[in-house]
Amino acid sequence: MSRFAGKVAIVTGASSGIGRATAVLMAKDGAKLTITGRNQQELEETAKQTGLPAENLNLVAGDITKHDVQQVLIDTTVSKFGKLDILVNNAGAGFTDKGKAGFENSIECYHKNIELNLTSVLEVIQKAKPHLIKSRGDIVNLSSIASSTHANVSNPYYSVAKAGLDQLSRNLALELIQHDVRVNTVNPGMIKTNFLERAYHMETDKANKAYDAMCVNPIVVPRKVAGTPEDIAKVIVFLADREASGIIIGQNLIADGGSALVMGITAAMSAK
């Protein structure tokens, strides 16, 4: 039997990258899915890649920071499938003002980072909480090694938001385990997605060259290989699988090819 047979999962930020890879993997493992993202066309492509029939799939296109989108996400999931077992809070991004560095970025940019990477996660969890308590479910939040104790000059507001998410996750884990609901966090390192294009306003070719240059440097990624969305999806699915990881509660699972051991990545990305 597939490990998620009979389970219902929500994956946010599922229109590309890690979210898409997670949705595809969970579908292969038997889950019924609600997927959400801002881009309707890309979300439909994710739906196609899952291979799920319409009766096992629910699409919600919209901005996850908006309260009405969050409510529709939860309500349509429970209405269609009757329950919610797994919540994967993957939606996130790093925002900077074009041409600005570090704390030259505006307060508006700071709030944008906090709103998507921290506040919206809490809001979705609050709305999903009664359903997850009822099912004794599992929550996996997507953070980053940027949340660590090392400084991040290149994108300080993003690292602040992700550090907040780590602490939020620990606090929620301790509260919700009283209801047999688990909360854990995955902290990826250098993963080849569209993060650099969006966070630093890079052209795709320049972003790919930056990934390649950093990943061959052992003080940035000791493994000397960038991770893929599929690599992180496997870690997410492991934490969502109670049979495999039921003893793990309130932890940050770092998946970074060894970067956190040296954290030269922050120096490389902050270099002028």
HELIX and SHEET records of a PDB file:
HELIX    1   1 GLY A   17  LYS A   28  1                                  12    
HELIX    2   2 GLN A   40  THR A   50  1                                  11    
HELIX    3   3 ALA A   54  ASN A   56  5                                   3    
HELIX    4   4 HIS A   67  PHE A   81  1                                  15    
HELIX    5   5 GLY A  102  GLU A  104  5                                   3    
HELIX    6   6 ILE A  107  ILE A  114  1                                   8    
HELIX    7   7 GLU A  115  THR A  119  3                                   5    
HELIX    8   8 SER A  120  SER A  135  1                                  16    
HELIX    9   9 ILE A  145  SER A  147  5                                   3    
HELIX   10  10 PRO A  156  LEU A  176  1                                  21    
HELIX   11  11 ILE A  177  HIS A  179  5                                   3    
HELIX   12  12 PHE A  195  TYR A  200  1                                   6    
HELIX   13  13 THR A  204  CYS A  215  1                                  12    
HELIX   14  14 PRO A  229  ALA A  240  1                                  12    
HELIX   15  15 ARG A  242  SER A  245  1                                   4    
HELIX   16  16 SER A  259  VAL A  262  1                                   4    
HELIX   17  17 GLY A  264  SER A  270  1                                   7    
SHEET    1   A 7 LEU A  57  ALA A  61  0                                        
SHEET    2   A 7 LYS A  32  GLY A  37  1                                        
SHEET    3   A 7 VAL A   8  VAL A  11  1                                        
SHEET    4   A 7 ILE A  86  ASN A  89  1                                        
SHEET    5   A 7 ASP A 138  LEU A 142  1                                        
SHEET    6   A 7 ARG A 182  PRO A 188  1                                        
SHEET    7   A 7 ASN A 252  ALA A 255  1                                        
END                                                                             
